Amino acid sequence: MDAITQVWSEGDAVGRAVALMLLLMSIGAWVVIFWKAWLITRARRDLREGTAVFWRAPDLGSAQQALQAVDREGVLLPLVEAARQSVTAGTLEARANTEAQLTRRLRDSLHGVLARLQAGQVLLASVGAVAPFVGLFGTVWGIYHAMITISSEGSASLDKVAGPVGEALIMTAAGLAVAIPAVLAYNVFGKFVSACEADLEGFAHDLRETLLSDASQG
């Protein structure tokens, strides 16, 4: 902590701007990490419980009502609502056959659910990719600033160089400290979102086949 305080007090405007940028990146990444951990945990539970509740229902209306009690994050309800959506007469959508209409509505709804589950992934990827280079820039600038200060004092002994250079290297460590959690979280959340995507696609396919089967029998 003393080293960080000293780096801040002895740094110039550029060094402080780099430090603030890394701090904001870290705060933003951790906010997204905690929020997505909460969101995906609930979504996976809703998906598991909601699927079971849905297929135990006697009809589509009852299934939708049952989902409203367990689908807190709205991962399945949008698909069911899209499947039950009526088509406006006289539109291009109405000119397509029933199978194509249902497929398009389910696809669009699925994309909306996945977009919400994937929210924040771009920020985590960006922080993971950019933070090390921001830290490296801070290190290079800090070393340059330290060398200028040492040359102005007219002394380049080891004890004069080691301190400022070592403090500048803290920026590299700070960049890695910001990037590593973001990269790990991005990979973990990406795996969970992919699993949810596979389950949602399976549910949408089964729902489509069931409704088309009912329509053909009716």
Buried (B, 14 or more C-beta within 10 A) or exposed (E): EEEEEBBEEBBEEBBBBBBEBBEEBBEBBBEBBEEBBEBBEBBBBBBEBBBEBBEEBEEBEEBBEBBEEBBBBBBBBBBBBBBEEEBEEEEEBEEBEEEEBBBEBBBEBBEBBBEBBBBBBEBBBBBBEBBBEBBBBBBBBBBEBBBEEBEEEEEEEEEBBEBBBBBBBBBBEBBEBBBEBBBEBBEBBBEBBEEBBEBBBEBBEEBBEEBBEEEEEE
